[in-house]
Amino acid sequence: MDHRIAYCGVDCFACPDYQTGVCPACKRTPWTEDDICMPVKCCREKGIEFCGQCGGFPCGDMREFYAESEGHAAAYQRMLAMRSDNG
């Protein structure tokens, strides 16, 4: 499992929250059903490393999530570019 890329596609090592220890490090967190974030739950259910690997990406379910912050928006754009480079 690549711990550098979060389930949502954020590059962990470039993220200030990860660098300062604020981020829960989603791939190492023992999430419960009450606190699991949407990308974590979806990616785990589908058995994929991050959203960009999903055949349904980009999906409408994640639209609000990727609009929440500049980091999420950048991850979204990077995953779109990855898909167009591979497709």
N, C-alpha and C positions, 0 to 999 in steps of 0.2 A: 504494500500500500504506500503510495506517495504522500508523505505527510507535508510536503511543501505546498501542495495545492489543496485548498479546502474544498469541501463538497460543493460549495457555491461557486467555486472557480477562482476565488481570491488567492493570489500568490502570498502565502503566509509570511515569507521572509521579507516581503516588501511592505507588509501591513504594520503600521505603527502600533495597533492594538496588540498584535502578536508579539512584536518586539518588546513591548513594555509589560507583557504578562497579563494584560486586561482580557485578551481573547481566551476563551475556554479550550482552544485547540480541538476543534470539533472531531477530528479523527481519533483522538485519544480520550475523549470525554465519555464516561459511562452515562449516557443520556437516559432519562426516564420518559415515559409517554407524556408526562405533564409538561416537561420543559424542552423537549426535542425541537429543534428548528426545522422548518419545512425542507430545505435542501438536504439536510442530514437524513431525515426520515425517507424522503423520496429516493435518494441515491442508494441508501442501504436496502430499501425494498427492491430496487432494480439491480442491485449488485454492481454498481458502477462507481468509479472513483470520484467523479465530479459531474456537474450538470451538463457540461459541454459534450460528454460522451453519450448522452441520452438521444435516442432516435427522434424524440419529440421536442428537442431543444431547438428554438426557444419556445417555451410554452406560456400560455396566459396565466397559469397559476403562479408563476414566479415574477410577473410584471411588477407588482408592488415591491417585492423584496429587492429587486435590482434597482429600484428608484429610491431606496432608503438612504443611500450614501454614495459618495464619489467612488469609494473603493469597490462597492458592489457594482456600480455602473461601469467602472473600468474593467472589472472581471467579466461582465456580460459582453462588453465590446471585444475583449481579448478572445473569449470563447467563440463569438461569431466569426472573428477573423480566422481562428483555428479551423473552424468547420469549412469556411470558404477555401482555405489553403489546401484542405484535404479532399475537397469535393469537386 
